Amino acid sequence: MIRVTEVAPDSIGEELGLVPGTELLTIGGRELDDFLDWEFLTAEEEFTLVYRNPGDEVEHEVEVERPIEEQLGVSVEPPRIRRCANRCDFCFVDGNPEGVREVLYIRDDDYRLSFRYGNFATLTNLKDHDVQRIIEYRLSPLYVSVHATDPQVRRWVLRNPQAPDIMAQLRHFADHGIELHTQVVMAPGMNDGAVLSRTLDDLWQFGPEILSVSVVPVGLTEFSKHHLIGEPDRDQCRDAVERVEAASRRARAERGITWAFGADELYLRAGVELPPEEIYDTFDQVENGVGAVRWLQRQVADGAGQLPSWRGRRIGVLTGMSMGPLLPQVLEPLAAATGATFDLVPIENDLFGPRVTTAGLLTGEAIRAALETLPTLDLVLIPGESVNDDGLFIDSVPLAAVQASTTVPIRPSKSFIDALEEPLAA
């Protein structure tokens, strides 16, 4: 059973008598466990729905008929997040300080969120029922944290002696038409070097069902288990770049796609220039930090010509330390197109420590403090990823509070174009 959270006015759902709090019981006689059941079982033009409204003990059974293109207008509650069965030394949850939002202490490893949002899952906590649902509902592509294809090495990386053979799992899904994006979080002395080469080779030999693989250097906070794991140094990152690019060359020669990618952070730590835009195929792993800078450059190139003039305006761009040396190549063409002057302000993370350089993990307090030191500006842009859907930074400071602390307009932005489409009020 799942509950309705919202019903759109004048929708089919409202016509059926559904309201917030309605318990959705079965469709076609099948019980509903979560949003996947609701979305897939209501995808037909005709189906039988059994529900119970709040405060009503009576179950209602209705025959639903609707044009396939017409939405039901019903939102349902999110699922209870599936917890992780692993204890990775680099787990970000273990690197959280005290006092952050409760949700940040949840070790999630949920195949449903992998399909819906592109979250990476290890697949170590799947039950037979889960496997059947993935195949029946064709949850493709899935995003899978492989880390290593050698079963023993992978169990060591995951700190999970019960972790199943990932290659056998992937083969079972591939045989049923499920495609996969994969990643390797590379930790020195664990799954780098020859182990990384074997992993890349195994995944390539697997076949075209594996759409891509990314290699991301492990990132630690000041609160992580430094006595158990370290971050890769410059030489180790350079070695990983060479192995990734060798796999990429083979992929382009044999299948005409790049397939293997290093995260931008890997190139930054290696001191190696980022690859050109054309190697990133369709930017399938940009949310994983793969090709983020080139993706931004493409957004700017595609949209800057349609922006209003910002000539004479001075715009501050607040970002994380890792993007500091990379963003000038994005901002220079944007400045040329708009006439604006951009002041780039990299900010050190005051919550997780200087090791964490990701823009999306900047805190409200760090941004507020930075604003107090800036020169006179007409507009401030902050990373859109640093604010959640509730308007909160990771330290629970509201965006509204930061905006109220200054007279300068503040706009969250994910592509620069999105924040510069509307001119400032006169």
C-alpha positions as CSV (number, residue, x, y, z in Angstrom):
1,M,0.0,0.0,0.0
2,I,1.2,3.5,-0.8
3,R,-0.4,6.9,-0.1
4,V,-1.3,9.8,-2.3
5,T,0.5,13.0,-1.5
6,E,-1.0,15.3,-4.1
7,V,-3.8,15.3,-6.7
8,A,-3.9,17.8,-9.5
9,P,-7.1,19.9,-10.0
10,D,-9.4,18.7,-12.8
11,S,-7.3,15.5,-13.2
12,I,-8.4,11.9,-13.7
13,G,-7.2,11.3,-10.1
14,E,-9.6,14.0,-8.8
15,E,-12.4,12.6,-10.9
16,L,-11.8,9.2,-9.3
17,G,-12.2,10.6,-5.8
18,L,-8.5,10.4,-4.8
19,V,-7.3,12.9,-2.2
20,P,-4.0,13.4,-0.3
21,G,-3.8,10.5,2.1
22,T,-5.7,8.1,0.0
23,E,-4.3,4.6,0.4
24,L,-3.7,2.9,-3.0
25,L,-4.1,-0.8,-2.4
26,T,-4.0,-2.8,-5.6
27,I,-4.0,-2.5,-9.4
28,G,-5.3,-5.4,-11.3
29,G,-5.2,-7.4,-8.1
30,R,-1.5,-6.7,-7.5
31,E,-0.5,-5.0,-4.2
32,L,1.4,-1.7,-4.5
33,D,4.7,-1.4,-2.7
34,D,6.1,1.9,-4.0
35,F,6.1,4.5,-6.8
36,L,7.5,1.9,-9.2
37,D,4.4,-0.2,-8.9
38,W,2.1,2.8,-9.3
39,E,3.9,4.2,-12.4
40,F,4.3,0.9,-14.2
41,L,0.9,-0.7,-13.4
42,T,-1.0,2.5,-14.3
43,A,0.8,2.8,-17.7
44,E,-2.1,0.9,-19.4
45,E,-5.2,2.5,-20.9
46,E,-7.4,0.4,-18.7
47,F,-6.9,-1.0,-15.3
48,T,-8.7,-1.8,-12.0
49,L,-7.8,0.2,-9.0
50,V,-8.7,-0.5,-5.4
51,Y,-8.2,2.3,-2.9
52,R,-9.3,3.6,0.5
53,N,-9.7,7.2,1.4
54,P,-8.5,8.6,4.8
55,G,-11.0,8.1,7.6
56,D,-12.9,5.6,5.5
57,E,-12.9,1.9,6.2
58,V,-14.6,1.1,2.8
59,E,-12.4,-0.1,-0.1
60,H,-13.4,1.4,-3.4
61,E,-12.9,-0.5,-6.7
62,V,-12.9,1.5,-9.9
63,E,-12.4,0.7,-13.5
64,V,-10.0,3.3,-15.0
65,E,-10.1,4.1,-18.7
66,R,-8.1,7.0,-20.0
67,P,-6.2,8.0,-23.2
68,I,-2.6,6.8,-22.8
69,E,-1.3,10.3,-23.3
70,E,-3.4,11.8,-20.5
71,Q,-1.8,11.9,-17.1
72,L,-3.5,10.7,-13.9
73,G,-2.4,13.8,-12.0
74,V,-1.5,11.8,-8.9
75,S,1.7,12.1,-6.9
76,V,2.6,9.3,-4.4
77,E,4.8,9.2,-1.3
78,P,8.5,8.5,-1.8
79,P,9.7,5.0,-0.9
80,R,11.5,4.1,2.3
81,I,15.1,4.3,1.2
82,R,16.9,1.0,0.9
83,R,19.9,0.9,3.3
84,C,23.4,0.0,2.3
85,A,24.8,-3.4,3.4
86,N,28.5,-2.3,2.9
87,R,31.0,-0.6,5.2
88,C,33.3,1.1,2.7
89,D,36.2,2.9,4.3
90,F,35.5,5.9,2.0
91,C,31.8,6.0,2.8
92,F,30.8,9.7,2.8
93,V,28.3,9.1,5.5
94,D,31.2,8.2,7.9
95,G,32.8,11.4,6.8
96,N,29.9,13.6,8.1
97,P,30.4,15.8,11.1
98,E,27.8,16.1,13.8
99,G,24.9,18.4,13.3
100,V,24.0,18.0,9.7
101,R,20.6,17.0,8.4
102,E,19.4,13.6,9.5
103,V,19.0,12.4,5.9
104,L,22.7,12.8,5.4
105,Y,23.4,10.0,7.9
106,I,21.4,7.5,5.8
107,R,23.5,4.9,4.0
108,D,21.4,4.6,0.9
109,D,21.9,1.9,-1.7
110,D,18.7,1.8,-3.6
111,Y,18.2,0.4,-7.1
112,R,15.0,2.4,-7.5
113,L,16.8,5.6,-7.0
114,S,19.5,4.4,-9.4
115,F,16.9,4.1,-12.1
116,R,15.0,7.3,-11.3
117,Y,17.8,9.7,-10.5
118,G,21.0,8.1,-11.7
119,N,22.3,7.3,-8.2
120,F,24.9,4.7,-8.1
121,A,24.0,1.4,-6.3
122,T,26.2,-1.6,-5.5
123,L,23.4,-4.2,-6.0
124,T,24.7,-6.0,-2.9
125,N,21.4,-5.8,-1.0
126,L,19.1,-7.1,-3.8
127,K,16.5,-9.8,-3.0
128,D,15.1,-12.2,-5.6
129,H,11.9,-10.0,-5.6
130,D,14.1,-6.9,-6.4
131,V,15.8,-8.7,-9.3
132,Q,12.5,-9.8,-10.7
133,R,11.1,-6.2,-10.5
134,I,14.1,-4.7,-12.3
135,I,13.6,-7.2,-15.1
136,E,9.8,-7.0,-15.3
137,Y,9.7,-3.2,-15.2
138,R,12.8,-2.9,-17.4
139,L,14.6,-0.5,-15.1
140,S,17.2,0.5,-17.7
141,P,19.7,1.9,-17.6
142,L,20.9,1.2,-14.0
143,Y,23.9,3.0,-12.5
144,V,26.1,0.6,-10.7
145,S,29.2,1.0,-8.5
146,V,31.5,-1.8,-9.6
147,H,34.7,-0.6,-8.0
148,A,36.5,-3.8,-9.0
149,T,35.4,-6.8,-11.0
150,D,37.7,-9.2,-9.1
151,P,35.2,-10.6,-6.5
152,Q,37.7,-10.7,-3.7
153,V,39.0,-7.2,-4.3
154,R,35.5,-5.9,-4.5
155,R,34.5,-7.5,-1.2
156,W,37.6,-5.9,0.3
157,V,36.7,-2.5,-1.1
158,L,33.1,-2.8,0.1
159,R,34.1,-4.3,3.4
160,N,31.4,-6.9,2.7
161,P,32.4,-10.5,2.6
162,Q,28.9,-11.5,1.4
163,A,28.9,-9.3,-1.6
164,P,27.9,-11.3,-4.7
165,D,29.9,-11.6,-7.9
166,I,29.1,-8.3,-9.6
167,M,29.9,-9.7,-13.1
168,A,27.4,-12.5,-12.7
169,Q,24.8,-10.0,-11.5
170,L,25.4,-7.7,-14.5
171,R,25.3,-10.6,-16.9
172,H,21.9,-11.7,-15.5
173,F,20.5,-8.2,-16.1
174,A,22.1,-7.8,-19.5
175,D,20.6,-11.1,-20.6
176,H,17.2,-9.6,-19.9
177,G,17.8,-6.4,-21.7
178,I,18.9,-4.1,-18.9
179,E,21.7,-1.7,-19.8
180,L,24.2,-0.3,-17.3
181,H,26.3,2.7,-16.5
182,T,29.2,1.8,-14.1
183,Q,31.7,3.6,-11.9
184,V,34.9,2.8,-10.1
185,V,35.7,4.9,-7.0
186,M,39.5,4.5,-7.1
187,A,41.3,4.1,-3.8
188,P,45.1,3.9,-3.7
189,G,46.4,0.4,-2.9
190,M,43.0,-1.1,-3.3
191,N,41.6,-1.0,-6.8
192,D,44.0,1.2,-8.7
193,G,46.9,0.1,-10.9
194,A,46.7,-3.4,-12.4
195,V,43.4,-4.0,-10.6
196,L,41.9,-1.0,-12.4
197,S,43.2,-2.2,-15.7
198,R,41.6,-5.6,-15.2
199,T,38.3,-3.9,-14.2
200,L,38.3,-1.8,-17.3
201,D,39.1,-4.8,-19.5
202,D,36.5,-7.1,-17.9
203,L,33.8,-4.4,-18.3
204,W,34.8,-3.8,-21.9
205,Q,34.8,-7.5,-22.8
206,F,31.4,-7.9,-21.1
207,G,29.8,-6.3,-24.2
208,P,27.7,-3.3,-25.3
209,E,25.2,-3.6,-22.5
210,I,27.6,-1.8,-20.3
211,L,27.2,1.7,-21.7
212,S,30.0,3.5,-19.9
213,V,32.5,3.3,-17.0
214,S,33.8,6.2,-15.0
215,V,36.8,6.4,-12.7
216,V,36.5,8.8,-9.8
217,P,39.2,9.4,-7.3
218,V,38.2,8.7,-3.7
219,G,37.3,11.8,-1.8
220,L,37.6,12.1,2.0
221,T,36.5,14.7,4.5
222,E,38.3,15.7,7.7
223,F,36.1,13.2,9.5
224,S,36.8,10.2,7.3
225,K,38.7,7.0,8.3
226,H,42.2,8.4,7.4
227,H,43.8,5.6,9.4
228,L,42.3,3.1,6.9
229,I,42.3,4.8,3.6
230,G,44.1,7.7,1.8
231,E,43.4,9.8,-1.3
232,P,45.4,9.1,-4.5
233,D,48.4,11.4,-5.1
234,R,49.3,13.2,-8.4
235,D,51.3,10.2,-9.8
236,Q,48.6,7.7,-8.9
237,C,46.0,9.9,-10.6
238,R,48.2,10.2,-13.7
239,D,48.6,6.5,-13.8
240,A,44.8,6.1,-13.6
241,V,44.3,8.7,-16.4
242,E,46.7,6.7,-18.7
243,R,44.8,3.5,-18.0
244,V,41.4,5.2,-18.6
245,E,42.6,6.8,-21.8
246,A,44.0,3.5,-23.1
247,A,40.6,1.9,-22.6
248,S,39.0,4.9,-24.3
249,R,41.2,4.6,-27.4
250,R,40.3,0.9,-27.7
251,A,36.6,1.7,-27.4
252,R,36.7,4.4,-30.0
253,A,38.6,2.1,-32.4
254,E,36.3,-0.9,-31.9
255,R,32.9,0.7,-31.3
256,G,33.2,4.3,-32.1
257,I,32.4,5.5,-28.6
258,T,34.7,6.8,-25.8
259,W,33.0,4.5,-23.1
260,A,35.7,4.9,-20.4
261,F,35.9,8.3,-18.7
262,G,37.9,9.9,-15.9
263,A,36.1,12.3,-13.7
264,D,37.2,16.0,-14.0
265,E,38.6,15.6,-10.4
266,L,40.9,12.8,-11.6
267,Y,42.4,15.1,-14.3
268,L,42.6,18.0,-11.9
269,R,44.5,15.9,-9.3
270,A,46.7,14.5,-12.0
271,G,47.6,17.9,-13.3
272,V,46.5,16.8,-16.8
273,E,44.4,19.0,-19.1
274,L,40.8,17.9,-19.5
275,P,39.8,16.0,-22.6
276,P,38.0,17.9,-25.4
277,E,34.2,18.1,-25.4
278,E,33.7,15.6,-28.2
279,I,35.0,12.6,-26.2
280,Y,32.2,12.7,-23.7
281,D,29.6,11.1,-26.0
282,T,26.2,12.1,-24.6
283,F,27.4,13.2,-21.1
284,D,25.6,10.4,-19.4
285,Q,27.7,10.7,-16.3
286,V,28.0,14.5,-16.0
287,E,26.1,14.3,-12.6
288,N,29.0,12.1,-11.5
289,G,31.5,14.9,-12.2
290,V,32.5,13.4,-15.6
291,G,32.8,16.1,-18.2
292,A,31.1,18.8,-16.0
293,V,33.4,21.6,-17.3
294,R,32.9,20.7,-20.9
295,W,29.2,20.3,-20.3
296,L,29.1,23.9,-18.9
297,Q,31.0,25.1,-21.9
298,R,28.5,23.6,-24.2
299,Q,25.6,25.1,-22.3
300,V,27.2,28.5,-22.6
301,A,28.0,28.1,-26.3
302,D,24.4,27.0,-27.0
303,G,22.7,29.6,-24.9
304,A,24.8,32.7,-24.6
305,G,23.7,34.2,-27.9
306,Q,20.1,34.4,-26.6
307,L,20.9,36.1,-23.3
308,P,20.1,39.8,-22.7
309,S,23.0,42.2,-22.4
310,W,24.7,42.4,-19.0
311,R,27.1,45.0,-20.2
312,G,28.5,47.1,-17.3
313,R,27.3,44.6,-14.7
314,R,29.7,42.9,-12.3
315,I,28.7,39.4,-11.3
316,G,30.3,37.3,-8.6
317,V,30.5,33.5,-9.1
318,L,30.9,31.5,-5.9
319,T,32.2,27.9,-6.3
320,G,34.1,25.2,-4.7
321,M,37.9,25.0,-4.7
322,S,38.2,22.3,-7.3
323,M,36.3,24.3,-9.9
324,G,38.3,27.4,-9.2
325,P,41.1,26.7,-11.7
326,L,38.6,25.2,-14.3
327,L,35.8,27.8,-14.5
328,P,37.8,30.6,-16.2
329,Q,37.5,28.7,-19.5
330,V,33.7,28.7,-19.0
331,L,33.4,32.3,-17.9
332,E,35.6,33.9,-20.6
333,P,33.2,33.2,-23.5
334,L,30.3,34.0,-21.3
335,A,31.8,37.4,-20.5
336,A,32.4,38.0,-24.2
337,A,28.8,37.2,-25.1
338,T,27.1,39.2,-22.3
339,G,29.5,42.1,-21.7
340,A,29.5,41.3,-18.0
341,T,32.5,41.2,-15.7
342,F,32.7,38.0,-13.7
343,D,34.5,37.8,-10.4
344,L,35.3,34.1,-9.6
345,V,35.4,33.3,-5.9
346,P,36.5,29.8,-4.9
347,I,35.4,29.0,-1.3
348,E,36.9,26.5,1.1
349,N,34.5,24.1,2.8
350,D,34.0,25.1,6.4
351,L,31.9,22.0,7.3
352,F,33.8,19.0,5.9
353,G,37.2,20.6,5.7
354,P,39.5,21.7,2.9
355,R,39.8,18.2,1.4
356,V,36.2,18.5,0.2
357,T,36.3,20.8,-2.8
358,T,33.0,20.1,-4.5
359,A,30.8,23.1,-5.2
360,G,27.6,21.3,-4.4
361,L,28.7,20.7,-0.8
362,L,29.3,24.4,0.0
363,T,27.5,25.5,3.1
364,G,25.2,28.5,3.6
365,E,27.5,29.9,6.3
366,A,30.5,29.7,4.1
367,I,28.7,31.5,1.3
368,R,27.3,34.1,3.7
369,A,30.8,34.7,5.1
370,A,32.2,35.0,1.6
371,L,29.6,37.6,0.6
372,E,30.8,39.9,3.4
373,T,34.3,40.1,1.8
374,L,33.3,40.7,-1.8
375,P,33.5,44.1,-3.6
376,T,30.4,45.9,-4.9
377,L,28.5,43.5,-7.2
378,D,25.3,43.6,-9.2
379,L,24.6,39.9,-8.9
380,V,25.9,36.8,-7.2
381,L,25.7,33.3,-8.6
382,I,26.0,30.2,-6.4
383,P,26.1,26.5,-7.3
384,G,22.5,25.3,-7.9
385,E,23.5,21.9,-6.5
386,S,24.3,23.4,-3.1
387,V,20.6,24.0,-2.4
388,N,18.1,21.2,-2.0
389,D,14.4,21.2,-3.1
390,D,13.5,22.7,0.3
391,G,15.8,25.7,-0.2
392,L,18.3,24.5,2.3
393,F,22.1,24.3,2.1
394,I,23.8,21.2,3.5
395,D,24.3,22.9,6.9
396,S,20.5,23.5,7.0
397,V,20.9,27.3,6.5
398,P,18.0,28.5,4.3
399,L,18.8,30.1,1.0
400,A,16.3,32.8,1.9
401,A,18.3,33.7,5.0
402,V,21.5,34.1,3.0
403,Q,19.7,36.2,0.5
404,A,18.3,38.4,3.3
405,S,21.8,38.9,4.7
406,T,22.9,41.0,1.7
407,T,21.4,43.6,-0.6
408,V,22.9,41.9,-3.7
409,P,20.6,39.6,-5.6
410,I,21.6,35.9,-5.3
411,R,20.7,33.3,-7.9
412,P,21.4,29.6,-7.7
413,S,22.7,28.4,-11.1
414,K,23.5,25.0,-12.7
415,S,24.5,26.3,-16.1
416,F,25.0,30.1,-15.9
417,I,22.5,30.4,-18.7
418,D,19.6,29.5,-16.4
419,A,20.5,32.4,-14.0
420,L,21.2,35.1,-16.7
421,E,18.1,34.7,-18.8
422,E,16.2,37.3,-16.8
423,P,17.7,40.7,-16.4
424,L,17.9,42.4,-13.0
425,A,14.9,44.5,-12.0
426,A,15.4,48.1,-12.8
